Amino acid sequence: FIEHDIRKPFSTSMKGDFLIHAAGLASPVYYQKFPMETIDVTINGTRNFLDFAKENNSQSVLFFSSSEIYGDPDPQFIPTPETYWGNVSSLGPRACYDESKRMGETICTVYHRLYNLPVKIVRPFNVYGPLMKTNDYRVVPNFMVKALKGESLQIYDQGNQTRTFCYISDAVTGFLKILLSERNGEVYNVGHDKGEISMGNLARMISELSPKPVKVELIEYPPTYPAGEPHRRCPDLTKIKSHLGYNPTIDLRSGLKRTMEWYQSIPLT
């Protein structure tokens, strides 16, 4: 293990045949708190990562983008295919993450065209599972920790926002299929295309899995939460299914049950 700030150039004698760039601040709470760090990781960090890959003549390179690059999709583009250009504000509080990920994709594409770098791009959709930090603040760990503490599950607005969620083992399968493929210069959605669920129903499902009885309540968006949250998010997986034979298998309730069992096994802060 080598600890290094990806925002700075990386000089080492170590070689890398297969490289994965998954550094980033994906939680809205943290990227709003650290907007410039978020941008630096994705812009300067990606450039440093790609330079290292180029110097090493790496066999395959995977850049983690995000489904956030789609912004709040037009309803006619849900499920959302990779060809959708996105509906993103360049000035809003989410822009430091959304727009830097979009630029990260552009940098990867330029390196592929200029240097024939074998880079691929993945756009993950709401991946969850064991090992998510208790203070991550994204919806699944947030609800899980509150439920296990016996606290009410608070839903923003009316709780009608919908998502599909992809269990970590399904997601990692997709990531590795892309990394080990010959599909250089391509971008793929990875997620689950079944079980789109509202945040209200997600809270109720987690409350049913909780060993303690918990309430579900509606609250206003807090000032710490960045405006412009997408109303719906669901991936079109046609491309990765047809190109790479990807097929997620873990349904939401099963994945949440596994995740809840893990949170029950650790100290909660």
ROTIPA-682955 format. One line per field, with one value per residue: x, y negated, z of N, C-alpha, C in turn; residue in three letters. Coordinates in Angstrom, 3 decimals, padded with zeros to 6 digits. Layout:
n.u = X,... $
n.v = Y,... $
n.w = Z,... $
ca.u = X,... $
ca.v = Y,... $
ca.w = Z,... $
c.u = X,... $
c.v = Y,... $
c.w = Z,... $
residu = Ala,... $
END
This chain:
n.u = 000.839,000.538,000.335,-000.982,-001.526,-003.699,-003.988,-001.553,001.358,002.406,005.126,006.895,008.602,007.026,004.997,002.005,-000.400,-003.187,-005.299,-007.273,-009.189,-010.745,-011.010,-012.641,-015.097,-018.029,-020.326,-023.012,-023.007,-020.292,-019.016,-020.121,-019.092,-016.385,-015.689,-013.606,-011.589,-012.931,-013.141,-010.404,-009.497,-010.822,-010.168,-007.294,-006.335,-007.235,-005.833,-003.184,-003.358,-003.888,-001.555,000.301,-000.600,-000.126,002.680,003.370,002.501,000.079,-002.178,-004.943,-007.311,-009.424,-011.783,-013.677,-016.572,-019.727,-023.230,-024.290,-023.565,-025.582,-027.379,-030.582,-032.575,-034.491,-037.823,-038.370,-036.000,-035.586,-035.583,-032.075,-029.891,-026.435,-026.044,-027.396,-027.077,-027.277,-028.630,-027.596,-026.717,-024.237,-023.627,-024.757,-024.968,-024.217,-022.494,-019.690,-019.082,-020.644,-019.979,-017.184,-016.804,-017.844,-015.960,-013.771,-014.390,-014.121,-011.361,-010.331,-011.294,-009.919,-007.249,-007.419,-007.893,-005.679,-003.392,-003.951,-004.648,-005.706,-008.346,-011.327,-014.662,-016.785,-020.103,-021.440,-024.507,-025.932,-024.642,-024.472,-023.898,-022.217,-019.546,-019.837,-019.335,-020.427,-020.924,-021.398,-023.556,-025.097,-028.163,-028.767,-026.806,-027.378,-030.124,-029.913,-028.190,-029.617,-031.948,-030.979,-030.248,-032.639,-033.814,-035.944,-036.654,-035.827,-037.245,-036.684,-038.658,-041.504,-040.794,-040.909,-038.926,-037.142,-035.055,-032.863,-031.125,-027.923,-026.447,-023.284,-021.728,-022.830,-022.241,-019.387,-018.834,-019.708,-017.889,-015.419,-015.841,-015.864,-013.270,-011.664,-012.283,-012.024,-012.955,-012.030,-012.061,-014.775,-017.913,-019.812,-022.905,-023.351,-025.311,-028.489,-031.296,-033.825,-036.526,-037.043,-037.484,-039.254,-038.062,-039.568,-040.750,-038.417,-037.468,-039.509,-039.123,-036.607,-037.213,-038.815,-036.935,-035.446,-034.227,-035.298,-038.256,-039.070,-039.918,-041.148,-040.641,-041.530,-039.501,-038.266,-035.866,-032.588,-030.356,-027.772,-027.911,-027.362,-029.073,-031.136,-031.516,-031.844,-034.998,-035.715,-033.881,-032.559,-030.853,-030.298,-029.368,-028.779,-026.527,-024.202,-025.122,-025.455,-022.890,-021.081,-022.270,-023.401,-025.341,-027.156,-028.012,-028.864,-031.608,-033.293,-034.341,-033.021,-030.338,-030.372,-030.978,-028.641,-026.855,-027.858,-027.389,-024.623,-024.155,-025.217,-023.226,-021.108,-019.566,-021.574,-021.301 $
n.v = 001.188,-002.181,-005.362,-008.252,-011.546,-012.026,-014.300,-015.265,-014.743,-011.364,-009.547,-006.676,-003.528,-001.402,000.688,000.792,002.830,003.062,000.511,-001.389,-004.190,-005.388,-007.441,-010.058,-012.479,-011.487,-011.841,-014.081,-015.813,-016.010,-016.827,-019.303,-020.575,-020.494,-021.747,-022.627,-020.760,-018.525,-019.096,-019.250,-016.620,-015.205,-016.519,-017.366,-015.065,-013.007,-013.589,-013.170,-010.461,-009.342,-010.075,-008.531,-005.985,-006.097,-006.352,-003.893,-002.128,-000.784,002.016,001.916,-000.572,-002.077,-004.536,-006.020,-007.550,-009.039,-008.534,-010.922,-012.706,-012.870,-014.567,-015.933,-013.982,-014.370,-013.171,-011.492,-010.237,-008.248,-004.894,-005.814,-006.136,-005.723,-007.510,-009.811,-013.279,-014.770,-016.854,-019.277,-021.731,-024.139,-025.949,-025.442,-024.118,-021.470,-021.302,-021.222,-018.548,-017.126,-018.447,-018.290,-015.554,-015.156,-016.582,-015.006,-012.683,-013.721,-014.309,-011.699,-010.643,-012.243,-011.474,-008.856,-009.219,-010.753,-009.356,-006.722,-005.426,-002.751,-003.267,-003.043,-004.046,-004.246,-004.668,-004.657,-003.716,-004.514,-002.678,-000.369,001.160,003.405,001.967,-000.709,-003.882,-004.856,-007.528,-008.480,-009.746,-009.379,-007.968,-005.166,-004.196,-006.227,-005.847,-003.225,-003.399,-005.194,-003.686,-001.481,-002.771,-003.400,-005.733,-008.095,-007.798,-010.142,-011.788,-013.719,-016.428,-015.298,-012.714,-011.483,-011.190,-009.026,-006.098,-003.552,-000.873,000.593,003.522,004.090,006.362,007.002,004.607,004.509,006.708,005.716,003.564,004.896,006.447,004.444,003.315,005.514,005.862,005.368,002.988,000.230,-003.274,-003.431,-004.103,-003.069,-002.436,-001.255,000.526,001.220,002.128,002.682,002.448,-000.279,-002.689,-004.759,-007.267,-007.346,-004.770,-003.296,-003.973,-002.848,-000.137,000.335,-000.180,001.996,004.012,003.434,004.184,002.757,000.894,-001.769,-005.131,-006.785,-009.900,-013.008,-015.709,-019.075,-019.988,-020.168,-022.997,-022.199,-020.427,-020.053,-021.903,-020.939,-018.212,-015.172,-014.023,-011.482,-008.444,-006.013,-003.427,-002.709,000.334,001.577,001.423,002.393,004.909,006.110,005.819,006.893,008.880,008.381,008.736,007.813,009.389,009.327,008.582,005.670,005.840,008.131,007.306,005.082,006.377,007.903,005.789,004.457,006.440,006.341,003.733,004.124,005.568,003.938,001.241,-001.627,-005.027 $
n.w = 000.000,-000.876,000.294,-001.066,-002.302,-004.768,-006.213,-006.738,-008.829,-009.483,-008.661,-009.007,-008.876,-009.150,-011.167,-013.132,-014.433,-014.633,-013.950,-011.685,-011.169,-008.611,-006.881,-005.113,-003.950,-003.151,-001.655,-001.202,001.041,001.703,-000.685,-001.011,001.177,000.653,-001.982,-003.791,-003.361,-004.268,-007.005,-007.671,-007.206,-009.224,-011.625,-011.695,-010.430,-012.111,-014.456,-013.559,-012.950,-015.489,-016.832,-015.438,-016.176,-018.923,-019.028,-018.014,-019.883,-019.481,-019.389,-019.180,-018.214,-015.863,-015.321,-012.791,-013.265,-012.811,-012.226,-011.696,-013.639,-015.434,-014.331,-013.657,-015.259,-018.314,-018.380,-020.585,-021.006,-019.151,-018.306,-018.255,-020.944,-022.031,-024.058,-023.481,-022.970,-020.675,-018.003,-016.481,-014.103,-014.426,-012.527,-010.085,-006.643,-006.788,-008.833,-008.595,-008.236,-010.225,-012.699,-012.704,-012.893,-015.421,-016.932,-016.280,-017.696,-020.259,-020.338,-020.157,-022.560,-024.412,-023.903,-024.737,-027.482,-028.314,-027.413,-027.623,-025.289,-023.251,-021.988,-020.067,-019.142,-016.350,-015.197,-012.278,-010.644,-007.782,-005.826,-003.137,000.125,002.507,004.468,003.844,005.220,008.477,008.771,006.241,005.044,002.771,001.433,002.047,004.085,005.922,006.624,007.610,009.886,011.503,011.920,013.388,015.669,016.666,015.879,014.147,010.630,008.405,005.705,002.855,001.724,000.028,-000.242,-002.701,-004.545,-006.707,-007.000,-008.320,-006.811,-006.492,-005.453,-003.871,-004.727,-007.217,-008.516,-008.481,-010.070,-012.542,-012.828,-013.066,-015.343,-017.264,-016.986,-017.743,-020.337,-023.945,-024.735,-025.334,-024.703,-024.323,-022.614,-019.809,-018.191,-014.879,-012.705,-011.221,-013.040,-012.288,-009.942,-009.238,-006.772,-004.467,-002.151,000.134,000.206,000.320,002.865,004.396,003.773,004.899,007.541,008.078,008.027,010.180,013.481,015.522,016.285,014.179,013.223,010.277,008.872,007.309,006.240,005.708,003.163,004.430,005.028,004.493,002.441,-000.970,-003.488,-006.332,-006.607,-008.409,-009.642,-010.496,-010.963,-012.926,-014.505,-017.975,-019.043,-021.393,-023.095,-021.642,-021.034,-023.548,-024.700,-022.779,-021.306,-018.813,-015.840,-013.241,-010.123,-007.450,-005.579,-004.221,-001.544,-000.553,-000.719,001.002,003.396,003.829,004.105,006.357,008.286,008.375,009.384,011.885,013.037,013.681,015.593,016.149,015.342 $
ca.u = 000.000,001.228,-000.601,-000.559,-002.545,-003.808,-003.949,-000.150,001.939,002.793,006.409,007.253,009.123,005.995,004.294,000.597,-001.002,-004.611,-005.430,-008.624,-009.242,-012.034,-010.946,-013.634,-015.993,-019.317,-021.449,-023.337,-022.606,-018.857,-018.543,-020.517,-018.177,-015.042,-015.899,-012.365,-010.923,-013.681,-012.726,-008.984,-009.359,-011.322,-009.481,-005.848,-006.100,-007.433,-004.700,-002.025,-003.638,-003.734,-000.131,000.944,-000.992,000.561,004.103,003.504,001.923,-000.863,-002.990,-006.324,-007.473,-010.837,-012.097,-014.996,-017.370,-020.876,-024.538,-024.602,-023.306,-026.839,-028.186,-031.991,-032.902,-035.811,-038.538,-038.316,-034.709,-035.522,-034.184,-031.145,-028.814,-025.154,-026.087,-028.042,-026.041,-027.392,-029.331,-026.794,-026.383,-022.804,-023.488,-025.414,-024.122,-023.756,-021.657,-018.297,-018.985,-021.207,-019.248,-015.814,-016.880,-018.031,-014.660,-012.932,-014.681,-013.534,-009.913,-010.091,-011.546,-008.815,-006.070,-007.633,-007.760,-004.335,-002.315,-004.469,-004.648,-006.819,-009.161,-012.770,-015.348,-017.986,-021.021,-022.186,-025.804,-026.367,-024.090,-024.558,-023.561,-021.323,-018.339,-020.125,-019.107,-021.640,-021.125,-021.341,-024.675,-025.977,-029.442,-028.804,-026.177,-028.068,-031.312,-029.508,-027.645,-030.716,-032.839,-030.343,-030.224,-034.017,-034.212,-036.862,-036.050,-036.306,-037.277,-036.785,-039.822,-042.588,-040.260,-041.296,-037.748,-036.928,-033.735,-032.612,-029.930,-027.140,-025.648,-021.860,-021.172,-023.259,-021.517,-017.986,-018.844,-019.764,-016.643,-014.343,-016.142,-015.428,-011.807,-011.022,-012.741,-011.232,-013.795,-011.325,-012.721,-016.221,-018.495,-020.889,-023.660,-023.390,-026.294,-029.594,-032.349,-035.118,-036.819,-037.035,-038.231,-039.262,-037.349,-040.523,-040.856,-037.124,-037.453,-040.408,-038.505,-035.535,-037.845,-039.282,-035.769,-034.782,-034.577,-036.003,-039.328,-038.700,-040.904,-040.748,-041.232,-041.173,-038.904,-037.783,-034.448,-031.742,-029.503,-026.513,-028.112,-027.337,-030.283,-031.027,-031.519,-032.636,-036.258,-035.674,-032.612,-032.624,-029.990,-030.523,-028.200,-028.749,-025.186,-023.295,-025.665,-025.194,-021.448,-020.260,-023.024,-023.630,-026.714,-027.234,-028.885,-029.285,-032.736,-033.073,-034.601,-031.937,-029.131,-030.541,-030.898,-027.210,-026.215,-028.313,-026.681,-023.251,-024.184,-025.472,-022.020,-020.055,-019.948,-022.174,-020.858 $
ca.v = 000.000,-003.456,-006.457,-009.371,-012.520,-011.873,-015.620,-015.534,-013.721,-010.134,-009.045,-005.439,-002.477,-000.378,000.755,001.156,003.331,002.746,-000.632,-001.858,-005.504,-005.490,-008.511,-011.103,-012.785,-011.198,-012.209,-015.510,-016.576,-016.255,-017.629,-020.690,-021.112,-020.571,-021.821,-022.721,-019.460,-017.639,-019.418,-018.900,-015.162,-014.695,-017.127,-017.141,-013.670,-012.176,-013.845,-012.465,-009.028,-008.966,-010.190,-007.338,-004.857,-006.243,-006.068,-002.475,-001.304,000.094,002.852,001.433,-001.673,-002.333,-005.785,-006.081,-008.762,-008.973,-008.773,-012.332,-013.512,-013.012,-015.591,-015.569,-013.644,-014.528,-011.903,-010.597,-009.553,-007.350,-004.651,-006.723,-005.487,-006.430,-008.531,-011.032,-014.272,-015.273,-018.092,-019.635,-023.141,-024.376,-026.978,-025.027,-023.587,-020.129,-021.392,-020.848,-017.098,-016.724,-018.977,-017.782,-014.191,-015.282,-016.936,-013.818,-011.829,-014.357,-014.097,-010.298,-010.470,-012.889,-010.606,-007.688,-009.621,-011.247,-008.424,-005.353,-004.863,-001.800,-003.716,-002.860,-004.918,-003.659,-005.569,-003.858,-004.190,-004.231,-001.436,-000.321,002.440,003.363,001.130,-002.141,-004.504,-005.235,-008.975,-008.760,-010.660,-008.994,-007.548,-003.830,-004.181,-007.164,-005.172,-002.044,-003.803,-005.752,-002.595,-000.688,-003.590,-003.629,-007.092,-008.157,-007.923,-011.420,-011.845,-015.097,-016.838,-014.322,-011.364,-010.908,-010.986,-007.592,-005.598,-002.123,-000.652,001.738,004.108,003.963,007.489,006.810,003.465,004.886,007.582,004.839,002.805,005.777,006.799,003.324,003.223,006.637,005.928,004.676,001.867,-001.003,-004.510,-003.330,-004.443,-002.138,-002.486,-000.068,000.363,002.176,001.502,003.130,002.067,-001.715,-002.847,-006.111,-007.344,-006.985,-003.312,-002.778,-004.128,-001.857,001.173,000.434,-000.095,003.377,004.862,002.991,004.932,001.843,000.159,-003.155,-005.909,-007.466,-011.238,-013.930,-016.966,-019.944,-019.845,-020.996,-023.924,-021.539,-019.530,-020.885,-021.937,-020.356,-016.756,-014.542,-013.443,-010.039,-007.952,-004.591,-003.245,-001.812,001.227,002.305,001.451,003.293,006.262,006.646,005.860,007.592,009.927,008.007,008.927,007.776,010.459,009.144,007.666,004.624,006.300,009.048,006.516,004.281,007.289,008.178,004.557,004.256,007.400,005.854,002.596,004.651,006.220,002.958,000.143,-002.768,-006.302 $
ca.w = 000.000,-000.922,000.520,-001.919,-002.690,-006.220,-006.842,-007.048,-009.700,-008.799,-009.161,-008.327,-009.754,-009.246,-012.444,-013.007,-015.676,-014.594,-013.051,-011.403,-010.516,-007.929,-005.887,-005.303,-002.845,-003.780,-000.799,-001.345,002.227,001.686,-001.819,-000.789,002.183,000.074,-003.435,-004.570,-003.263,-005.158,-008.377,-007.848,-007.291,-010.495,-012.764,-011.599,-010.097,-013.302,-015.355,-013.004,-013.095,-016.891,-017.161,-014.880,-017.023,-020.214,-018.824,-017.689,-020.950,-018.792,-020.271,-019.132,-017.259,-015.607,-014.624,-012.188,-013.385,-011.916,-012.830,-011.464,-014.842,-016.152,-013.685,-013.482,-016.656,-018.891,-018.177,-021.746,-020.990,-017.998,-017.935,-018.907,-021.680,-022.070,-025.115,-022.983,-022.702,-019.317,-017.679,-015.317,-013.924,-014.206,-011.488,-008.853,-005.571,-007.133,-010.035,-008.332,-008.440,-011.517,-013.844,-012.720,-013.424,-016.871,-017.481,-016.141,-018.857,-021.446,-020.282,-020.501,-023.988,-025.127,-023.774,-025.601,-028.881,-028.596,-027.056,-027.713,-023.942,-023.140,-020.866,-020.092,-018.193,-015.746,-014.516,-011.296,-010.186,-006.411,-005.294,-001.672,000.714,003.666,004.507,003.719,006.514,009.199,008.599,004.805,004.832,001.674,001.983,002.645,005.410,006.803,007.151,008.373,011.180,012.296,012.306,014.435,016.880,017.077,015.517,013.012,009.301,007.889,004.245,002.397,000.947,000.115,-000.367,-003.993,-005.391,-006.905,-007.382,-008.263,-006.007,-006.957,-004.380,-004.175,-005.483,-008.604,-009.071,-008.706,-011.255,-013.710,-012.946,-013.540,-016.732,-018.102,-016.905,-018.419,-021.721,-024.970,-025.179,-024.992,-025.094,-024.144,-021.319,-019.466,-016.944,-014.023,-011.649,-011.307,-013.830,-011.769,-008.562,-008.949,-005.531,-003.897,-000.875,001.169,000.270,000.782,004.320,004.979,003.641,005.894,008.866,008.228,008.267,011.404,014.693,016.413,015.600,013.869,012.496,009.044,008.896,006.235,006.695,004.645,002.848,005.300,004.277,004.122,001.303,-002.179,-004.312,-007.659,-006.542,-009.473,-009.186,-010.775,-011.502,-013.257,-015.671,-019.107,-019.055,-022.663,-023.681,-020.928,-021.138,-024.889,-024.968,-021.788,-020.623,-017.411,-015.393,-011.774,-009.642,-006.061,-005.467,-003.224,-000.181,-000.165,-000.517,002.217,004.538,004.022,004.579,007.732,009.134,008.567,010.303,013.223,013.546,013.920,016.490,015.469,015.897 $
c.u = 000.880,000.175,-000.106,-001.759,-002.605,-003.778,-002.533,000.398,002.493,004.058,006.804,007.820,008.105,005.291,002.848,000.023,-002.478,-004.824,-006.887,-008.541,-010.641,-012.038,-012.012,-014.458,-017.421,-020.521,-021.745,-022.916,-021.139,-018.408,-019.045,-019.587,-016.788,-015.125,-014.609,-011.578,-011.600,-013.260,-011.289,-008.781,-009.735,-010.601,-007.983,-005.524,-006.242,-006.289,-003.448,-002.158,-003.392,-002.277,000.636,000.643,-000.256,002.033,004.356,003.064,000.940,-001.787,-004.445,-006.467,-008.968,-011.009,-013.519,-015.582,-018.542,-022.156,-024.980,-024.360,-024.573,-027.717,-029.592,-032.557,-034.327,-036.532,-038.476,-036.981,-034.502,-036.229,-033.209,-030.025,-027.545,-025.140,-026.741,-026.982,-026.154,-028.134,-028.737,-026.561,-024.889,-022.553,-024.044,-024.462,-023.613,-022.705,-020.213,-018.082,-019.429,-020.328,-017.801,-015.783,-017.068,-016.701,-013.674,-013.144,-014.047,-012.022,-009.571,-010.244,-010.430,-007.555,-006.211,-007.395,-006.339,-003.255,-002.719,-004.441,-005.884,-007.733,-010.632,-013.379,-016.582,-018.792,-021.868,-023.489,-026.073,-025.948,-024.130,-024.113,-022.671,-020.079,-018.597,-020.026,-020.421,-021.942,-021.027,-022.396,-025.491,-027.127,-029.411,-028.082,-026.860,-029.284,-030.928,-029.063,-028.757,-031.648,-032.256,-030.206,-031.634,-034.517,-035.140,-036.096,-036.652,-036.153,-037.477,-038.020,-040.941,-042.107,-040.592,-040.118,-037.484,-035.495,-033.827,-031.280,-029.256,-026.261,-024.194,-021.306,-021.585,-022.461,-020.073,-017.877,-018.861,-018.470,-015.537,-014.594,-015.669,-013.904,-011.137,-011.453,-011.760,-011.946,-013.185,-012.066,-014.224,-016.635,-019.683,-021.581,-023.465,-024.353,-027.309,-030.736,-033.743,-035.295,-036.694,-037.974,-038.158,-038.523,-038.289,-040.635,-039.538,-037.043,-038.341,-039.827,-037.418,-036.116,-038.361,-038.139,-035.081,-035.190,-035.314,-037.125,-038.906,-039.812,-040.296,-041.424,-040.701,-040.604,-038.533,-036.310,-033.625,-030.850,-028.188,-026.662,-028.212,-028.608,-030.038,-030.992,-032.348,-033.908,-036.284,-034.279,-032.709,-031.795,-030.615,-029.259,-028.069,-027.330,-024.289,-023.814,-025.319,-023.702,-020.724,-021.011,-023.286,-025.091,-026.771,-028.287,-029.441,-030.425,-032.542,-033.279,-033.487,-030.660,-029.200,-030.441,-029.440,-026.506,-026.589,-027.581,-025.244,-023.221,-024.456,-024.221,-020.902,-020.512,-020.509,-021.741,-021.965 $
c.v = -001.246,-004.544,-007.680,-010.263,-012.533,-013.219,-016.025,-014.430,-012.550,-009.591,-007.816,-004.453,-001.354,-000.458,001.150,001.578,002.955,001.666,-001.064,-003.178,-005.670,-006.587,-009.569,-011.313,-012.662,-011.597,-013.704,-016.358,-016.956,-017.054,-019.064,-021.354,-021.340,-020.663,-021.868,-021.419,-018.449,-017.844,-018.971,-017.401,-014.665,-015.294,-016.836,-015.684,-012.757,-012.370,-013.105,-010.957,-008.569,-009.081,-008.969,-006.114,-004.901,-005.882,-004.582,-001.556,-000.293,000.799,002.395,000.446,-001.963,-003.609,-005.733,-007.469,-008.609,-009.135,-010.217,-013.193,-013.697,-014.115,-015.089,-015.267,-014.012,-013.176,-010.947,-009.846,-008.765,-006.055,-005.427,-005.964,-006.339,-007.561,-009.833,-012.016,-014.901,-016.594,-018.590,-021.142,-023.278,-025.351,-026.544,-024.416,-022.172,-020.151,-020.964,-019.357,-016.709,-017.156,-018.505,-016.344,-014.215,-015.642,-015.774,-012.855,-012.400,-014.134,-012.660,-010.065,-011.082,-012.028,-009.361,-008.052,-010.031,-010.171,-006.957,-004.661,-003.961,-002.115,-003.437,-003.733,-004.195,-004.750,-004.752,-004.535,-003.666,-002.847,-001.487,001.047,002.285,002.529,-000.331,-002.761,-004.926,-006.724,-009.389,-009.790,-010.370,-008.157,-006.171,-003.784,-005.114,-006.494,-003.984,-002.430,-004.360,-004.647,-001.795,-001.459,-003.862,-005.021,-007.069,-008.337,-009.151,-011.480,-013.291,-015.297,-015.802,-012.882,-010.692,-010.709,-009.482,-007.296,-004.094,-001.955,000.646,002.245,004.234,005.124,007.431,005.696,003.838,005.818,006.743,004.080,003.673,006.236,005.696,003.250,004.297,006.785,005.238,003.418,000.521,-002.231,-004.509,-003.750,-003.528,-002.541,-001.174,-000.353,001.473,001.485,001.952,002.568,000.591,-001.987,-004.282,-006.098,-007.025,-005.478,-002.670,-002.855,-003.086,-000.452,001.366,000.523,001.316,004.335,004.545,003.847,004.073,001.154,-001.301,-003.818,-006.474,-008.829,-012.087,-015.210,-017.813,-019.653,-020.716,-021.902,-023.291,-020.663,-020.345,-020.765,-021.258,-018.843,-016.181,-013.906,-011.930,-009.669,-006.440,-004.367,-002.377,-000.961,002.007,002.472,002.462,004.730,006.882,006.775,006.851,008.652,009.652,008.197,008.927,008.754,010.236,008.137,006.751,005.134,007.225,008.271,005.671,005.160,007.622,006.955,004.278,005.187,006.949,004.687,003.049,005.236,005.239,001.931,-001.023,-004.056,-007.340 $
c.w = 000.000,-000.737,-000.236,-002.220,-004.213,-006.945,-007.223,-007.940,-008.896,-009.435,-008.356,-009.350,-009.929,-010.600,-012.207,-014.343,-015.772,-013.530,-012.920,-010.645,-009.918,-006.871,-006.175,-004.049,-003.360,-002.943,-000.925,-000.155,002.146,000.465,-001.756,000.223,001.615,-001.457,-004.244,-004.515,-004.191,-006.609,-008.622,-008.006,-008.684,-011.700,-012.713,-011.299,-011.294,-014.293,-014.862,-013.171,-014.531,-017.347,-016.647,-015.742,-018.360,-020.089,-018.578,-018.817,-020.360,-019.770,-020.315,-017.985,-017.115,-014.788,-014.095,-012.383,-012.427,-012.711,-012.607,-012.703,-015.680,-015.555,-013.398,-014.862,-017.056,-018.769,-019.363,-021.836,-019.694,-018.385,-018.829,-019.614,-021.668,-023.095,-024.653,-022.519,-021.324,-019.211,-016.368,-015.280,-013.660,-013.068,-010.136,-007.840,-005.828,-008.241,-009.795,-008.553,-009.845,-012.690,-013.870,-013.217,-014.938,-017.543,-017.366,-017.299,-020.122,-021.487,-020.671,-021.999,-024.826,-025.069,-024.643,-027.065,-029.228,-028.454,-027.151,-026.355,-023.778,-021.952,-021.131,-019.008,-017.662,-015.054,-013.540,-010.881,-008.784,-005.920,-003.765,-001.186,001.934,003.396,004.162,005.105,007.166,009.070,007.137,004.398,003.579,002.229,002.652,003.992,006.402,007.453,008.030,009.788,012.073,012.792,013.463,015.743,017.406,016.764,014.296,011.710,008.636,006.376,003.829,001.524,001.127,-000.034,-001.682,-004.944,-005.522,-007.344,-007.604,-007.546,-006.433,-005.822,-004.822,-005.001,-006.949,-009.265,-009.406,-009.907,-012.534,-013.919,-013.553,-014.973,-017.679,-018.151,-017.750,-019.870,-022.657,-025.459,-024.790,-025.515,-024.894,-022.740,-021.071,-018.176,-016.196,-012.881,-011.738,-012.023,-013.400,-010.354,-008.268,-007.774,-005.041,-002.571,000.288,001.325,000.684,002.302,004.980,004.882,004.683,007.303,009.126,008.534,009.584,012.601,015.717,015.646,015.378,013.070,011.220,009.050,007.750,006.836,005.478,004.368,003.800,004.462,003.834,002.887,000.023,-003.009,-005.647,-007.666,-007.683,-008.913,-009.397,-011.270,-011.676,-014.518,-016.764,-019.237,-020.361,-023.187,-022.978,-020.959,-022.486,-025.178,-024.069,-020.993,-019.157,-017.046,-013.870,-011.267,-008.235,-005.994,-004.262,-001.802,000.305,000.131,000.745,003.463,004.859,004.629,006.029,008.692,009.380,009.545,011.742,013.861,013.922,014.949,015.672,016.143,015.747 $
residu = Phe,Ile,Glu,His,Asp,Ile,Arg,Lys,Pro,Phe,Ser,Thr,Ser,Met,Lys,Gly,Asp,Phe,Leu,Ile,His,Ala,Ala,Gly,Leu,Ala,Ser,Pro,Val,Tyr,Tyr,Gln,Lys,Phe,Pro,Met,Glu,Thr,Ile,Asp,Val,Thr,Ile,Asn,Gly,Thr,Arg,Asn,Phe,Leu,Asp,Phe,Ala,Lys,Glu,Asn,Asn,Ser,Gln,Ser,Val,Leu,Phe,Phe,Ser,Ser,Ser,Glu,Ile,Tyr,Gly,Asp,Pro,Asp,Pro,Gln,Phe,Ile,Pro,Thr,Pro,Glu,Thr,Tyr,Trp,Gly,Asn,Val,Ser,Ser,Leu,Gly,Pro,Arg,Ala,Cys,Tyr,Asp,Glu,Ser,Lys,Arg,Met,Gly,Glu,Thr,Ile,Cys,Thr,Val,Tyr,His,Arg,Leu,Tyr,Asn,Leu,Pro,Val,Lys,Ile,Val,Arg,Pro,Phe,Asn,Val,Tyr,Gly,Pro,Leu,Met,Lys,Thr,Asn,Asp,Tyr,Arg,Val,Val,Pro,Asn,Phe,Met,Val,Lys,Ala,Leu,Lys,Gly,Glu,Ser,Leu,Gln,Ile,Tyr,Asp,Gln,Gly,Asn,Gln,Thr,Arg,Thr,Phe,Cys,Tyr,Ile,Ser,Asp,Ala,Val,Thr,Gly,Phe,Leu,Lys,Ile,Leu,Leu,Ser,Glu,Arg,Asn,Gly,Glu,Val,Tyr,Asn,Val,Gly,His,Asp,Lys,Gly,Glu,Ile,Ser,Met,Gly,Asn,Leu,Ala,Arg,Met,Ile,Ser,Glu,Leu,Ser,Pro,Lys,Pro,Val,Lys,Val,Glu,Leu,Ile,Glu,Tyr,Pro,Pro,Thr,Tyr,Pro,Ala,Gly,Glu,Pro,His,Arg,Arg,Cys,Pro,Asp,Leu,Thr,Lys,Ile,Lys,Ser,His,Leu,Gly,Tyr,Asn,Pro,Thr,Ile,Asp,Leu,Arg,Ser,Gly,Leu,Lys,Arg,Thr,Met,Glu,Trp,Tyr,Gln,Ser,Ile,Pro,Leu,Thr $
END
